[in-house]
């Protein structure tokens, strides 16, 4: 796997933290714009964000989403709920 965060005994790695950050940011944006009446923009975020991990030009995001898709997905769902409530 990856290197532990801050050399702790915790098993969370940098890739897992980065995947969670990516997921929550995209989720908050998608949830927020969908409540503002721009559902198509929210759907666009949902459709485009996996493409970054598959064929985008952001190498670090590609590697992170490929390695830790479940962290990104869980954070996306939490972020979407938070973005909807804002």
PyMOL commands that place a pseudoatom at each C-alpha (Angstrom):
pseudoatom trace, name=CA, resn=UNK, resi=1, chain=A, elem=C, hetatm=0, pos=[0.000, 0.000, 0.000]
pseudoatom trace, name=CA, resn=UNK, resi=2, chain=A, elem=C, hetatm=0, pos=[1.075, 3.536, 0.634]
pseudoatom trace, name=CA, resn=UNK, resi=3, chain=A, elem=C, hetatm=0, pos=[3.036, 5.371, 3.244]
pseudoatom trace, name=CA, resn=UNK, resi=4, chain=A, elem=C, hetatm=0, pos=[1.181, 6.060, 6.512]
pseudoatom trace, name=CA, resn=UNK, resi=5, chain=A, elem=C, hetatm=0, pos=[0.137, 9.642, 7.184]
pseudoatom trace, name=CA, resn=UNK, resi=6, chain=A, elem=C, hetatm=0, pos=[2.473, 11.514, 9.555]
pseudoatom trace, name=CA, resn=UNK, resi=7, chain=A, elem=C, hetatm=0, pos=[4.373, 8.323, 10.410]
pseudoatom trace, name=CA, resn=UNK, resi=8, chain=A, elem=C, hetatm=0, pos=[1.627, 7.275, 12.809]
pseudoatom trace, name=CA, resn=UNK, resi=9, chain=A, elem=C, hetatm=0, pos=[0.570, 3.748, 13.625]
pseudoatom trace, name=CA, resn=UNK, resi=10, chain=A, elem=C, hetatm=0, pos=[-2.743, 4.475, 11.923]
pseudoatom trace, name=CA, resn=UNK, resi=11, chain=A, elem=C, hetatm=0, pos=[-3.190, 2.547, 8.692]
pseudoatom trace, name=CA, resn=UNK, resi=12, chain=A, elem=C, hetatm=0, pos=[-4.593, 5.530, 6.740]
pseudoatom trace, name=CA, resn=UNK, resi=13, chain=A, elem=C, hetatm=0, pos=[-2.341, 6.413, 3.807]
pseudoatom trace, name=CA, resn=UNK, resi=14, chain=A, elem=C, hetatm=0, pos=[-1.799, 9.597, 1.820]
pseudoatom trace, name=CA, resn=UNK, resi=15, chain=A, elem=C, hetatm=0, pos=[-3.646, 8.076, -1.157]
pseudoatom trace, name=CA, resn=UNK, resi=16, chain=A, elem=C, hetatm=0, pos=[-6.702, 7.396, 1.019]
pseudoatom trace, name=CA, resn=UNK, resi=17, chain=A, elem=C, hetatm=0, pos=[-6.695, 10.929, 2.431]
pseudoatom trace, name=CA, resn=UNK, resi=18, chain=A, elem=C, hetatm=0, pos=[-6.260, 12.426, -1.051]
pseudoatom trace, name=CA, resn=UNK, resi=19, chain=A, elem=C, hetatm=0, pos=[-9.090, 10.307, -2.451]
pseudoatom trace, name=CA, resn=UNK, resi=20, chain=A, elem=C, hetatm=0, pos=[-11.352, 11.446, 0.379]
pseudoatom trace, name=CA, resn=UNK, resi=21, chain=A, elem=C, hetatm=0, pos=[-10.483, 15.105, -0.246]
pseudoatom trace, name=CA, resn=UNK, resi=22, chain=A, elem=C, hetatm=0, pos=[-11.192, 14.760, -3.966]
pseudoatom trace, name=CA, resn=UNK, resi=23, chain=A, elem=C, hetatm=0, pos=[-14.487, 13.006, -3.283]
pseudoatom trace, name=CA, resn=UNK, resi=24, chain=A, elem=C, hetatm=0, pos=[-15.745, 15.465, -0.701]
pseudoatom trace, name=CA, resn=UNK, resi=25, chain=A, elem=C, hetatm=0, pos=[-14.883, 18.545, -2.784]
pseudoatom trace, name=CA, resn=UNK, resi=26, chain=A, elem=C, hetatm=0, pos=[-16.629, 17.194, -5.892]
pseudoatom trace, name=CA, resn=UNK, resi=27, chain=A, elem=C, hetatm=0, pos=[-19.575, 16.028, -3.744]
pseudoatom trace, name=CA, resn=UNK, resi=28, chain=A, elem=C, hetatm=0, pos=[-20.045, 19.410, -2.070]
pseudoatom trace, name=CA, resn=UNK, resi=29, chain=A, elem=C, hetatm=0, pos=[-19.890, 21.218, -5.414]
pseudoatom trace, name=CA, resn=UNK, resi=30, chain=A, elem=C, hetatm=0, pos=[-22.340, 18.809, -7.048]
pseudoatom trace, name=CA, resn=UNK, resi=31, chain=A, elem=C, hetatm=0, pos=[-24.770, 18.940, -4.123]
pseudoatom trace, name=CA, resn=UNK, resi=32, chain=A, elem=C, hetatm=0, pos=[-24.614, 22.720, -3.839]
pseudoatom trace, name=CA, resn=UNK, resi=33, chain=A, elem=C, hetatm=0, pos=[-25.173, 23.522, -7.511]
pseudoatom trace, name=CA, resn=UNK, resi=34, chain=A, elem=C, hetatm=0, pos=[-28.030, 21.033, -7.742]
pseudoatom trace, name=CA, resn=UNK, resi=35, chain=A, elem=C, hetatm=0, pos=[-29.880, 22.816, -4.917]
pseudoatom trace, name=CA, resn=UNK, resi=36, chain=A, elem=C, hetatm=0, pos=[-29.359, 26.156, -6.688]
pseudoatom trace, name=CA, resn=UNK, resi=37, chain=A, elem=C, hetatm=0, pos=[-31.408, 24.884, -9.629]
pseudoatom trace, name=CA, resn=UNK, resi=38, chain=A, elem=C, hetatm=0, pos=[-28.521, 23.777, -11.813]
pseudoatom trace, name=CA, resn=UNK, resi=39, chain=A, elem=C, hetatm=0, pos=[-29.121, 20.031, -11.752]
pseudoatom trace, name=CA, resn=UNK, resi=40, chain=A, elem=C, hetatm=0, pos=[-27.344, 19.577, -15.072]
pseudoatom trace, name=CA, resn=UNK, resi=41, chain=A, elem=C, hetatm=0, pos=[-24.167, 21.087, -13.624]
pseudoatom trace, name=CA, resn=UNK, resi=42, chain=A, elem=C, hetatm=0, pos=[-24.369, 18.728, -10.643]
pseudoatom trace, name=CA, resn=UNK, resi=43, chain=A, elem=C, hetatm=0, pos=[-24.830, 15.793, -12.991]
pseudoatom trace, name=CA, resn=UNK, resi=44, chain=A, elem=C, hetatm=0, pos=[-21.880, 17.084, -15.009]
pseudoatom trace, name=CA, resn=UNK, resi=45, chain=A, elem=C, hetatm=0, pos=[-19.648, 16.980, -11.927]
pseudoatom trace, name=CA, resn=UNK, resi=46, chain=A, elem=C, hetatm=0, pos=[-20.753, 13.409, -11.296]
pseudoatom trace, name=CA, resn=UNK, resi=47, chain=A, elem=C, hetatm=0, pos=[-20.090, 12.391, -14.899]
pseudoatom trace, name=CA, resn=UNK, resi=48, chain=A, elem=C, hetatm=0, pos=[-16.746, 14.189, -15.279]
pseudoatom trace, name=CA, resn=UNK, resi=49, chain=A, elem=C, hetatm=0, pos=[-15.098, 13.319, -11.964]
pseudoatom trace, name=CA, resn=UNK, resi=50, chain=A, elem=C, hetatm=0, pos=[-14.639, 9.577, -12.719]
pseudoatom trace, name=CA, resn=UNK, resi=51, chain=A, elem=C, hetatm=0, pos=[-13.149, 10.513, -16.077]
pseudoatom trace, name=CA, resn=UNK, resi=52, chain=A, elem=C, hetatm=0, pos=[-10.318, 12.307, -14.291]
pseudoatom trace, name=CA, resn=UNK, resi=53, chain=A, elem=C, hetatm=0, pos=[-9.391, 8.966, -12.796]
pseudoatom trace, name=CA, resn=UNK, resi=54, chain=A, elem=C, hetatm=0, pos=[-9.673, 7.119, -16.108]
pseudoatom trace, name=CA, resn=UNK, resi=55, chain=A, elem=C, hetatm=0, pos=[-8.422, 9.348, -18.902]
pseudoatom trace, name=CA, resn=UNK, resi=56, chain=A, elem=C, hetatm=0, pos=[-7.789, 12.860, -17.586]
pseudoatom trace, name=CA, resn=UNK, resi=57, chain=A, elem=C, hetatm=0, pos=[-4.621, 14.891, -17.607]
pseudoatom trace, name=CA, resn=UNK, resi=58, chain=A, elem=C, hetatm=0, pos=[-4.273, 15.143, -13.820]
pseudoatom trace, name=CA, resn=UNK, resi=59, chain=A, elem=C, hetatm=0, pos=[-1.809, 12.351, -13.082]
pseudoatom trace, name=CA, resn=UNK, resi=60, chain=A, elem=C, hetatm=0, pos=[-2.032, 12.449, -9.275]
pseudoatom trace, name=CA, resn=UNK, resi=61, chain=A, elem=C, hetatm=0, pos=[-5.848, 12.410, -9.317]
pseudoatom trace, name=CA, resn=UNK, resi=62, chain=A, elem=C, hetatm=0, pos=[-5.818, 9.512, -11.783]
pseudoatom trace, name=CA, resn=UNK, resi=63, chain=A, elem=C, hetatm=0, pos=[-3.566, 7.410, -9.595]
pseudoatom trace, name=CA, resn=UNK, resi=64, chain=A, elem=C, hetatm=0, pos=[-5.451, 8.284, -6.425]
pseudoatom trace, name=CA, resn=UNK, resi=65, chain=A, elem=C, hetatm=0, pos=[-8.909, 7.420, -7.742]
pseudoatom trace, name=CA, resn=UNK, resi=66, chain=A, elem=C, hetatm=0, pos=[-7.610, 4.207, -9.291]
pseudoatom trace, name=CA, resn=UNK, resi=67, chain=A, elem=C, hetatm=0, pos=[-6.007, 3.120, -6.017]
pseudoatom trace, name=CA, resn=UNK, resi=68, chain=A, elem=C, hetatm=0, pos=[-8.724, 4.214, -3.594]
pseudoatom trace, name=CA, resn=UNK, resi=69, chain=A, elem=C, hetatm=0, pos=[-12.100, 4.402, -5.394]
pseudoatom trace, name=CA, resn=UNK, resi=70, chain=A, elem=C, hetatm=0, pos=[-14.146, 3.518, -2.301]
pseudoatom trace, name=CA, resn=UNK, resi=71, chain=A, elem=C, hetatm=0, pos=[-12.714, 6.345, -0.221]
pseudoatom trace, name=CA, resn=UNK, resi=72, chain=A, elem=C, hetatm=0, pos=[-13.482, 8.786, -3.030]
pseudoatom trace, name=CA, resn=UNK, resi=73, chain=A, elem=C, hetatm=0, pos=[-17.018, 7.431, -3.443]
pseudoatom trace, name=CA, resn=UNK, resi=74, chain=A, elem=C, hetatm=0, pos=[-17.835, 7.495, 0.273]
pseudoatom trace, name=CA, resn=UNK, resi=75, chain=A, elem=C, hetatm=0, pos=[-16.499, 11.035, 0.634]
pseudoatom trace, name=CA, resn=UNK, resi=76, chain=A, elem=C, hetatm=0, pos=[-18.421, 12.068, -2.492]
pseudoatom trace, name=CA, resn=UNK, resi=77, chain=A, elem=C, hetatm=0, pos=[-21.682, 10.848, -0.965]
pseudoatom trace, name=CA, resn=UNK, resi=78, chain=A, elem=C, hetatm=0, pos=[-20.981, 12.645, 2.325]
pseudoatom trace, name=CA, resn=UNK, resi=79, chain=A, elem=C, hetatm=0, pos=[-19.972, 15.778, 0.439]
pseudoatom trace, name=CA, resn=UNK, resi=80, chain=A, elem=C, hetatm=0, pos=[-23.102, 15.614, -1.692]
pseudoatom trace, name=CA, resn=UNK, resi=81, chain=A, elem=C, hetatm=0, pos=[-25.272, 15.438, 1.417]
pseudoatom trace, name=CA, resn=UNK, resi=82, chain=A, elem=C, hetatm=0, pos=[-23.433, 18.381, 2.985]
pseudoatom trace, name=CA, resn=UNK, resi=83, chain=A, elem=C, hetatm=0, pos=[-23.625, 20.385, -0.246]
pseudoatom trace, name=CA, resn=UNK, resi=84, chain=A, elem=C, hetatm=0, pos=[-27.363, 19.751, -0.456]
pseudoatom trace, name=CA, resn=UNK, resi=85, chain=A, elem=C, hetatm=0, pos=[-27.908, 20.926, 3.122]
pseudoatom trace, name=CA, resn=UNK, resi=86, chain=A, elem=C, hetatm=0, pos=[-25.918, 24.160, 2.690]
for i in range(1, 86): cmd.bond("trace and resi %d" % i, "trace and resi %d" % (i + 1))
show_as sticks, trace
zoom trace
